[in-house]
């Protein structure tokens, strides 16, 4: 069985079809590239062939490069990576030149790409090497180069060709942001050439009529000038200076792929095209050999995909949800109702007042109206989704529900009351899930008559935007409940992690210390500006002070009081409470109150730090070193993740890394806390942790697991990788 096949018709058109056996989406392997190379040689040598059309035998064109191939190239070292990339460059350059005379640029055979659907990564780089790109009129298709999102950049000529096609400024959103477009927008932006009802027929017609001049790419023609100007051109100079500032401003130097991409573009723009391809290959090799790219690919692609496909799902029959009941129509419940209805699930949305239930349904209407205004939905789609949501106060409407998600106020007595009301009418086999961010699941399950069918599902706010869902097993939660929760999360197209019950579960037990450490530093006299920027320079999307403003300071007060009550004299965060309690007393509750650590204008836009911080907590004359602040902010999260693994809250480090990035934005460049600790190495981690503990206290104590690993020279992915259980 082969990845590529070719059929030659009576008119002299060779149709090359990409159809990788056993995969729903085409991915390119080196074997596949060799097959394509041989077919191109065959077609170019055959006098009966007048032109070539490359298309797909699947509904989409291609998803990109086979990451296993990239991994195998890396094992051979930098030279292996460079040689592998240059093999692709030679193939695509052969397609681009198509047998034409090197001097006259005549005598080549037209080659077109026909894209039936989505074309990503190499799935666009290959078409960019052809002479004309035709895409199906398929609004669901996505076309683009998303490599930057997993820590690399387009290295098979996509960077060099797109910049020469669109100019550095025009190509920037697609290269530096990984922007994806539907076919119509891709044509408007210049990524493709035509949108057609039948792209194969349109491509076939074009190759039969194409002339020699139609085959010559602008960069291969005499007198070519890059759109927007080369780096040494006055206009181009300003573009590249601005691009460099923009990249550094957005990445703060912690994402190596963005800087390498810009270097490849800048250096490649000043040399002939074939030399630019070698420069691109060298920078791509540089990035691929960087541990950041390994970690990002592993966490954001391989591990994320494995979890979404049910890597840790119990062996149970299909548990797809047909009808879901949502208890509580506040922002969280309304959000869960929306994503459920969008996934085609019938929804019963219950609240104590009909008006509140209707308001919860209206939340979906508002989101759909916004999508319609952005041309991402239609009135028909809106009507279809809203028809699935039944707002009511009547618990009898839960009859027939195979899953209930309770999302009422974070009060055990309130949750217990609605649990009993719901179970009184639910079918015996229905699963009951409680949405909570802090309350122990095993305690809440005591209100249930069937605790083996009781589970925690922690959604993150806003539900429609946040990709992570944390599934929490109570002491008596059974495997079918876990399977039900996982299948539901898959239906609503979120990424699940499964953890065991403990205070704050996994995500909050790591993010709360991060917030607290930032607040603690303010109380110590560390400049708030230094705290926030130190965090961002490590790749955190929000500094701890901005984050607590966003989540609300009064929520922090509530959590602090509950934790203090539970822990008694062992409670460690009194210094933090002095700050947030004082802010709360002054009505500075965060962004929602337009007053917190930051000041806000009437529209809720941050204006800078509140001047009162300096008077209540004066900045010390001597400020700590940047590295010390960064170590405090990062280690307080990462060490807590290790404790969660050591204590059995986490069972799989893949969930720890993916959950950290998707749940609270832990430095995505690092691949997550376990990947980051592996980069540092256990001995160095213990050394830094010991120094922090000596200076700042036991919250930085290295867990015994880390000390054992340091002694044995282990790494987390060496000991617990590939789904190995922590136990």
C-alpha positions in Angstrom: 0.0 0.0 0.0 1.3 3.4 -0.9 0.6 7.0 0.2 0.6 8.4 -3.4 -0.8 7.0 -6.6 -1.0 8.3 -10.1 -3.5 8.0 -13.0 -2.8 9.3 -16.5 -5.8 10.2 -18.6 -6.3 10.3 -22.3 -5.9 14.1 -22.5 -2.4 13.8 -21.0 -3.2 14.9 -17.4 -1.5 12.9 -14.6 -3.6 13.0 -11.4 -1.5 12.3 -8.4 -3.7 11.3 -5.4 -2.4 11.5 -1.8 -4.3 9.0 0.4 -2.4 7.6 3.3 -3.8 4.2 4.3 -5.4 3.9 7.7 -5.4 7.6 8.6 -8.3 10.0 8.5 -6.0 12.8 7.5 -3.0 12.7 5.2 0.4 13.3 6.9 3.7 13.3 5.0 6.5 10.8 5.8 9.9 10.5 4.2 8.7 7.3 2.5 5.7 9.2 1.2 7.9 12.0 0.0 10.1 9.4 -1.9 6.9 8.0 -3.5 5.8 11.4 -4.6 9.3 12.2 -5.9 9.3 9.0 -8.1 5.8 9.9 -9.5 6.9 13.4 -10.4 9.9 12.0 -12.2 7.7 9.6 -14.1 5.3 12.3 -15.2 8.0 14.8 -16.2 9.7 12.1 -18.2 6.6 10.9 -20.0 6.1 12.8 -23.2 2.4 11.9 -23.2 1.9 13.8 -19.9 1.0 17.5 -20.5 0.5 18.5 -16.9 0.0 17.2 -13.3 -2.7 17.7 -10.7 -1.9 16.8 -7.1 -5.0 16.2 -5.0 -6.2 14.1 -2.1 -8.3 10.9 -1.9 -9.7 12.1 1.5 -12.2 14.9 2.3 -9.2 17.1 3.4 -5.9 17.6 1.7 -3.3 17.2 4.5 -2.8 17.8 8.2 1.0 18.3 8.0 4.2 16.4 8.6 4.2 13.1 10.4 5.7 14.1 13.8 7.1 10.6 14.2 9.3 11.4 11.2 10.5 14.6 12.9 11.2 12.7 16.1 13.3 10.1 14.2 15.2 12.8 12.3 16.1 14.5 15.7 17.5 11.2 17.0 20.1 11.4 14.3 21.2 14.8 15.4 21.3 18.2 13.6 22.9 16.9 10.4 20.1 14.3 10.1 17.4 17.0 10.6 19.1 19.3 8.0 19.5 16.5 5.5 15.9 15.4 5.9 14.6 19.0 5.4 16.8 19.5 2.4 15.3 16.3 0.9 11.9 18.0 1.0 13.3 21.2 -0.4 14.7 19.3 -3.4 11.4 17.6 -4.0 9.4 20.8 -3.8 11.9 22.7 -5.9 11.6 19.9 -8.6 7.8 20.4 -8.6 8.3 24.2 -8.8 10.7 24.1 -11.8 8.8 21.2 -13.4 11.5 20.3 -15.9 11.8 23.8 -17.4 15.1 24.9 -19.0 17.2 26.6 -16.3 18.1 29.5 -18.5 15.1 30.1 -20.7 12.5 29.0 -18.0 10.7 27.2 -20.9 9.6 23.6 -21.5 8.2 22.9 -18.1 5.0 21.0 -17.4 2.3 22.8 -15.4 1.6 21.4 -12.0 -1.5 22.4 -10.0 -2.8 21.5 -6.5 -6.5 20.7 -5.9 -7.4 21.0 -2.3 -10.8 19.3 -1.3 -10.6 20.6 2.2 -8.2 21.5 5.0 -4.6 22.0 4.1 -2.2 22.7 7.0 1.6 22.8 7.3 3.2 20.7 4.6 -0.3 20.4 3.3 0.1 24.0 2.2 3.8 24.1 1.6 3.5 21.4 -1.1 0.8 23.4 -3.0 2.8 26.6 -2.6 5.5 24.9 -4.7 3.0 24.1 -7.5 2.1 26.6 -10.2 -1.5 27.2 -9.2 -3.6 26.3 -6.2 -7.3 25.5 -6.5 -9.4 24.9 -3.3 -12.9 23.6 -3.0 -15.6 26.0 -2.0 -15.7 24.5 1.5 -16.3 27.0 4.3 -15.3 24.4 6.9 -11.9 23.9 5.4 -8.9 25.6 7.1 -5.8 26.6 5.2 -2.6 27.8 6.8 0.7 27.2 8.4 0.1 26.7 12.2 3.6 25.3 13.0 4.5 28.3 15.3 1.7 27.1 17.7 3.7 23.9 18.5 7.1 25.6 18.8 8.5 25.2 15.3 8.0 27.2 12.0 7.2 26.2 8.4 10.5 24.6 7.3 9.7 22.9 4.0 9.9 26.2 2.0 6.6 27.6 3.4 8.4 30.5 5.1 10.5 31.4 2.1 7.8 31.0 -0.5 5.1 32.8 1.5 7.3 35.8 2.2 8.3 36.1 -1.5 4.6 35.7 -2.5 3.1 38.2 0.0 6.0 40.2 1.4 7.1 40.1 5.0 4.2 42.2 6.3 1.6 40.2 4.4 3.0 36.9 5.4 3.4 37.8 9.1 -0.1 36.8 10.4 0.2 33.4 8.8 3.8 32.7 9.8 4.1 34.4 13.2 0.5 33.8 14.5 -0.4 30.6 12.7 -3.5 32.3 11.3 -5.9 29.9 9.6 -8.3 30.9 6.9 -11.3 29.4 5.0 -10.8 29.1 1.2 -12.5 32.4 0.4 -10.3 34.3 2.8 -7.2 32.4 1.8 -7.8 33.5 -1.8 -8.4 37.1 -0.7 -5.1 37.0 1.3 -3.1 35.5 -1.6 -2.4 32.1 0.0 -4.2 30.3 -2.9 -5.2 31.2 -6.4 -8.8 29.9 -7.0 -11.9 28.7 -5.2 -13.9 26.2 -7.3 -16.8 23.9 -6.9 -14.7 21.1 -8.3 -11.1 21.9 -7.7 -9.8 18.8 -9.6 -11.7 19.6 -12.7 -10.7 23.3 -12.5 -7.0 22.4 -12.0 -7.2 19.9 -14.8 -8.6 22.5 -17.2 -5.9 25.0 -16.2 -2.9 22.6 -16.7 -4.2 21.9 -20.2 -4.2 25.6 -21.1 -1.2 26.9 -19.1 1.7 28.5 -21.0 5.4 28.7 -20.2 5.0 32.1 -18.5 2.3 30.7 -16.2 4.8 28.3 -14.7 7.5 30.8 -13.8 7.3 31.9 -10.1 7.9 35.6 -9.6 11.1 34.9 -7.6 12.5 32.9 -10.5 11.8 35.7 -13.0 14.3 38.5 -13.9 13.8 41.7 -12.0 11.8 40.2 -9.1 11.3 42.6 -6.2 9.9 41.4 -2.9 6.5 42.9 -2.1 7.0 45.6 0.6 10.7 45.8 -0.1 13.8 43.7 0.9 15.6 44.4 4.2 18.0 46.9 2.6 15.2 48.8 0.8 14.0 51.9 2.8 10.4 50.5 3.1 11.6 46.9 3.8 14.1 48.2 6.4 11.2 49.7 8.4 9.2 46.5 8.0 11.9 44.3 9.4 12.8 46.7 12.3 9.1 46.8 13.2 8.7 43.0 12.9 11.7 42.4 15.1 10.2 44.7 17.8 6.8 43.1 17.5 8.2 39.6 17.8 10.3 40.5 20.9 7.4 42.4 22.4 5.0 39.5 22.1 7.5 36.7 23.0 9.9 38.5 25.3 12.5 36.2 24.0 11.1 32.9 25.4 9.8 31.4 22.2 12.8 30.4 20.0 10.8 29.5 16.9 9.5 33.1 16.4 13.0 34.6 16.6 14.4 31.9 14.3 11.6 32.3 11.8 12.3 36.1 11.6 16.0 35.4 11.2 15.3 33.0 8.3 13.1 35.5 6.6 15.5 38.4 7.1 18.6 36.5 6.0 16.8 34.7 3.2 15.4 37.9 1.7 18.9 39.1 0.9 20.1 36.1 -1.1 18.9 34.1 -4.2 15.9 31.8 -3.6 17.8 28.4 -3.5 20.3 29.9 -0.9 17.3 31.2 1.1 15.9 27.6 1.3 19.2 26.4 2.8 19.0 29.3 5.3 15.5 28.3 6.2 16.6 24.7 6.6 19.4 25.7 9.0 17.2 27.8 11.2 14.6 25.1 11.2 17.2 22.6 12.3 18.3 25.1 15.0 14.7 25.3 16.4 14.0 21.6 16.1 17.1 20.7 18.1 16.0 23.2 20.8 14.4 21.3 23.8 11.6 23.9 23.7 10.3 22.6 20.4 10.5 19.0 21.6 8.5 19.9 24.7 5.9 21.9 22.8 5.3 19.3 20.1 5.0 16.6 22.8 2.6 18.5 25.0 0.5 20.6 22.6 0.2 18.0 19.9 1.1 14.4 20.7 0.0 14.3 24.4 -3.0 16.6 23.8 -4.2 14.5 21.0 -3.7 11.3 23.0 -5.8 12.6 25.9 -8.5 13.8 23.6 -8.7 10.3 22.0 -9.1 8.7 25.4 -5.6 7.6 26.4 -6.7 7.2 30.1 -10.3 6.1 29.4 -11.6 3.1 31.4 -12.6 0.0 29.3 -16.3 0.7 29.1 -18.9 0.7 26.4 -19.6 4.0 24.5 -21.0 6.6 26.9 -21.9 9.3 24.5 -24.4 11.8 25.9 -27.8 12.1 24.3 -29.5 14.4 26.8 -27.8 16.5 29.5 -29.4 18.3 32.4 -27.6 21.4 33.7 -28.5 22.5 37.2 -27.9 26.3 37.7 -28.2 28.8 34.8 -25.5 31.2 36.0 -22.5 32.0 33.8 -20.9 28.6 34.3 -24.1 26.6 33.8 -25.1 28.7 30.8 -21.7 28.2 29.3 -21.9 24.4 29.7 -25.4 24.4 28.2 -24.1 26.4 25.2 -21.2 24.1 24.4 -23.4 21.0 24.9 -26.1 22.4 22.5 -23.4 23.3 20.0 -22.3 19.7 20.1 -25.8 18.5 19.2 -26.8 17.4 22.7 -30.3 18.0 24.0 -30.1 20.3 27.0 -32.4 20.8 30.0 -31.3 24.0 31.8 -32.7 24.3 35.3 -32.7 27.2 37.7 -34.8 28.1 40.8 -36.5 30.9 38.8 -37.8 30.7 35.3 -36.4 34.2 34.5 -32.9 33.0 35.5 -33.2 29.9 33.3 -34.3 32.0 30.4 -31.4 34.3 31.0 -29.1 31.3 30.9 -30.5 30.3 27.4 -30.1 33.9 26.3 -26.3 33.6 27.0 -26.2 31.2 24.0 -28.2 33.5 21.9 -25.7 36.3 22.6 -22.7 34.1 21.7 -24.4 33.0 18.5 -25.3 36.6 17.6 -21.6 37.5 18.0 -20.6 34.6 15.8 -23.2 35.6 13.2 -21.8 39.2 13.2 -18.3 37.7 12.5 -19.7 35.4 9.8 -18.9 32.3 11.9 -22.5 31.2 12.2 -25.9 31.6 10.5 -29.4 32.4 11.7 -30.3 28.8 10.9 -27.5 27.5 13.1 -28.6 29.8 15.9 -32.2 28.6 15.7 -31.0 24.9 15.6 -28.8 25.4 18.7 -31.3 27.3 20.7 -34.0 24.7 19.9 -31.9 22.2 21.8 -32.0 24.2 25.1 -35.1 23.9 27.3 -35.0 26.4 30.2 -37.2 25.4 33.2 -37.6 25.2 36.9 -39.1 21.7 36.8 -36.8 18.9 37.8 -39.2 16.4 36.2 -37.8 17.6 32.9 -34.6 15.7 33.8 -36.3 12.5 32.9 -34.4 10.8 30.1 -31.2 12.6 30.9 -28.2 10.3 30.9 -25.9 12.9 32.4 -26.5 15.8 34.8 -24.0 18.6 35.4 -24.6 20.5 38.5 -23.3 24.1 38.4 -25.0 25.8 41.3 -23.4 28.1 44.0 -20.2 26.8 45.6 -21.9 25.8 48.8 -22.0 22.1 49.9 -25.5 22.4 51.4 -26.9 23.9 48.2 -25.2 21.3 46.1 -26.5 18.5 48.3 -30.1 19.8 48.0 -30.1 19.9 44.1 -28.3 16.5 44.0 -31.1 14.8 45.9 -33.8 16.6 43.8 -32.2 15.5 40.6 -31.6 11.9 41.5 -35.2 11.6 42.5 -36.2 11.8 38.8 -33.1 10.7 37.0 -32.9 7.2 35.3 -31.0 4.7 37.5 -28.1 4.6 35.0 -27.6 8.4 34.8 -24.3 9.9 35.8 -24.2 12.9 38.1 -21.4 15.4 37.7 -20.7 18.3 40.0 -18.9 21.4 38.6 -16.7 22.7 41.3 -13.2 24.3 41.4 -12.4 23.6 45.1 -15.0 21.5 47.0 -13.9 17.9 47.7 -15.8 15.5 45.4 -15.9 12.6 47.9 -17.6 14.9 50.5 -20.2 16.2 47.9 -20.8 12.5 46.9 -22.2 11.8 50.3 -25.4 13.5 49.2 -25.8 11.0 46.4 -27.7 7.7 46.6 -25.3 6.3 44.0 -21.7 7.6 44.7 -20.2 5.2 42.2 -22.1 7.3 39.5 -21.0 10.6 41.0 -18.0 12.5 39.6 -16.5 16.0 39.5 -16.2 18.0 36.3 -14.3 21.3 36.6 -14.9 23.6 33.7 -12.8 26.8 33.3 -14.4 30.1 32.7 -15.4 31.3 30.1 -16.6 27.8 29.1 -16.9 28.5 25.4 -13.3 29.7 25.1 -11.3 27.6 27.6 -10.1 24.3 26.2 -9.4 22.3 29.4 -11.9 20.3 31.5 -10.6 18.7 34.7 -12.4 15.5 35.6 -12.1 14.5 39.3 -12.6 11.0 40.6 -14.1 10.7 44.2 -13.2 7.8 46.4 -16.2 5.8 45.2 -16.4 7.1 41.6 -16.7 4.1 39.3 -15.2 3.5 35.9 -18.4 4.1 33.9 -18.7 7.6 35.4 -15.2 8.4 34.3 -15.9 7.0 30.8 -19.1 9.1 30.7 -17.3 12.3 31.7 -14.5 11.6 29.1 -16.9 10.9 26.3 -18.9 14.0 27.1 -15.8 16.2 27.1 -14.8 14.7 23.8 -18.3 15.5 22.4 -18.1 19.1 23.4 -14.6 19.3 21.8 -12.6 20.0 24.9 -9.4 18.5 26.2 -9.8 16.4 29.4 -7.5 15.5 32.2 -8.5 13.0 34.9 -7.3 13.5 38.5 -8.0 12.1 41.9 -9.8 14.0 44.6 -7.8 16.3 46.8 -8.0 20.0 48.0 -8.0 22.2 44.9 -7.6 19.1 42.6 -4.7 19.8 40.2 -5.1 23.1 38.4 -6.1 25.3 41.3 -3.5 23.7 43.7 -0.8 25.0 41.3 -2.2 28.3 40.2 -3.2 29.6 43.6 0.4 29.4 44.9 1.5 31.4 41.8 -1.0 34.2 42.6 -0.1 34.1 46.3 3.6 34.3 45.6 3.1 37.5 43.5 0.9 39.0 46.3 3.4 38.0 48.9 6.2 39.8 47.0 4.2 43.0 46.9 3.8 42.7 50.7 7.6 42.3 50.9 8.2 45.5 49.0 9.0 44.0 45.6 8.0 46.4 42.8 4.6 45.2 41.3 6.0 46.1 37.8 9.0 43.8 38.4 6.7 41.0 39.6 4.4 41.2 36.6 7.2 41.5 34.0 9.3 38.8 35.5 6.3 36.4 35.1 5.7 37.5 31.5 9.4 37.1 30.6 9.1 33.5 31.7 6.2 33.0 29.2 3.3 33.3 31.6 0.4 35.0 29.7 -0.7 37.0 32.8 1.3 38.2 35.8 -0.1 37.0 39.2 -1.5 40.4 40.1 -3.3 40.8 36.8 -4.6 37.2 37.1 -6.1 37.8 40.6 -7.7 41.0 39.3 -9.3 39.0 36.4 -10.5 36.1 38.6 -11.7 38.6 41.4 -10.1 39.4 44.7 -13.3 38.5 46.7 -13.1 35.0 45.3 -9.5 34.9 46.6 -10.8 36.0 50.0 -13.5 33.4 50.0 -11.0 30.6 49.1 -8.6 31.9 51.8 -11.2 31.8 54.5 -12.3 28.3 53.6 -8.8 27.0 53.4 -7.8 28.6 56.7 -10.9 27.0 58.3 -9.9 23.6 57.0 -6.2 23.8 57.8 -6.2 25.7 61.1 -2.8 26.5 62.5 -1.1 24.8 59.4 -2.5 27.6 57.1 0.6 29.1 55.4 -0.7 32.2 53.7 -1.4 34.8 56.4 0.9 37.3 54.7 -1.1 37.0 51.5 -4.4 37.5 53.3 -3.2 40.8 54.8 -3.0 42.2 51.3 -6.1 40.8 49.7 -8.4 41.3 52.7 -7.4 44.9 52.9 -8.0 45.4 49.2 -11.4 43.7 49.5 -12.4 45.9 52.5 -11.7 49.0 50.3 -14.0 47.6 47.6 -11.1 46.8 45.3 -12.4 43.5 44.1 -10.6 43.3 40.7 -11.6 44.1 37.2 -15.3 43.5 37.7 -15.3 46.3 40.2 -13.0 48.4 38.0 -10.5 48.5 41.0 -8.0 46.0 42.2 -4.2 45.9 42.1 -4.7 47.8 38.8 -6.9 50.9 38.1 -9.4 50.6 35.3 -11.4 53.0 33.1 -15.2 52.9 32.7 -14.9 50.3 29.9 -12.8 48.0 32.2 -9.5 48.6 30.5 -6.4 48.4 32.7 -4.8 51.8 33.3 -1.8 50.9 35.4 -1.2 50.0 39.0 -3.3 51.5 41.7 -1.3 54.4 43.3 -2.5 53.2 46.8 -0.3 50.1 46.5 2.8 52.2 47.0 1.5 53.8 50.1 0.1 50.6 51.7 3.0 48.4 50.7 6.0 50.7 49.9 8.6 49.4 47.5 11.9 48.5 49.1 15.0 50.5 48.1 16.9 47.3 47.1 15.0 45.1 44.7 15.7 41.4 44.2 17.4 40.0 41.1 15.1 39.2 38.2 16.1 35.5 38.2 15.2 35.1 41.9 11.7 36.5 41.3 11.3 34.2 38.2 12.4 31.2 40.2 9.9 31.9 43.0 7.0 32.3 40.5 7.9 29.2 38.5 9.0 26.9 41.2 6.0 27.5 43.4 3.9 26.1 40.6 6.1 23.3 39.4 6.9 21.9 42.8 3.2 21.8 43.5 2.7 19.8 40.3 5.4 17.3 41.5 3.6 17.0 44.8 0.3 16.3 43.0 2.1 13.5 41.1 3.8 12.2 44.2 0.5 12.1 46.2 -1.4 10.4 43.4 -3.7 13.3 42.5 -2.1 13.2 39.1 -1.7 9.8 37.6 -0.2 10.8 34.3 2.4 13.5 33.7 1.0 14.1 30.2 -2.1 15.4 31.9 0.0 17.5 34.2 1.7 19.2 31.3 -1.3 19.6 29.0 -3.5 20.7 31.9 -1.0 23.3 33.0 -0.7 24.9 29.6 -4.4 24.8 28.7 -5.8 25.4 32.2 -3.8 28.4 33.4 -1.2 29.1 30.7 1.9 27.7 32.3 4.8 29.0 30.0 3.7 27.1 26.8 7.2 27.3 25.4 8.3 24.9 28.2 5.8 22.2 27.4 4.5 22.3 30.9 5.9 22.0 34.5 7.3 18.5 34.1 8.8 19.2 30.7 10.4 22.4 32.2 11.8 20.6 35.2 13.3 18.0 32.8 15.0 20.8 30.8 16.6 22.0 34.0 17.5 18.5 35.2 16.5 17.1 38.6 19.9 17.9 40.3 19.7 21.5 39.3 16.0 21.7 40.3 16.8 20.4 43.8 19.7 22.8 44.1 17.5 25.8 43.3 14.6 24.5 45.5 16.9 24.1 48.5 18.2 27.7 48.1 14.6 29.0 47.8 13.5 27.0 50.9 16.4 28.3 53.0 15.5 31.9 52.1 11.7 31.8 51.8 10.4 28.8 53.6 9.0 25.3 53.3 6.7 26.0 50.4 9.8 25.6 48.2 10.9 22.3 49.8 11.9 19.7 47.1 9.6 16.7 47.2 11.2 13.4 48.0 10.4 12.2 44.5 12.6 14.9 43.1 15.4 14.1 45.4 15.3 10.4 44.4 15.3 11.4 40.7 18.3 13.7 41.3 20.2 10.9 42.9 19.4 8.4 40.2 19.8 10.8 37.3 16.1 10.3 36.2 13.8 12.6 34.3 10.1 12.8 34.5 9.5 11.7 30.9 12.2 9.0 31.3 10.5 7.6 34.4 6.8 8.4 33.8 6.5 9.2 30.1 4.4 7.5 27.4 1.5 7.1 29.8 3.4 5.3 32.5 1.5 5.6 35.8 3.1 7.5 38.7 2.3 4.7 41.1 
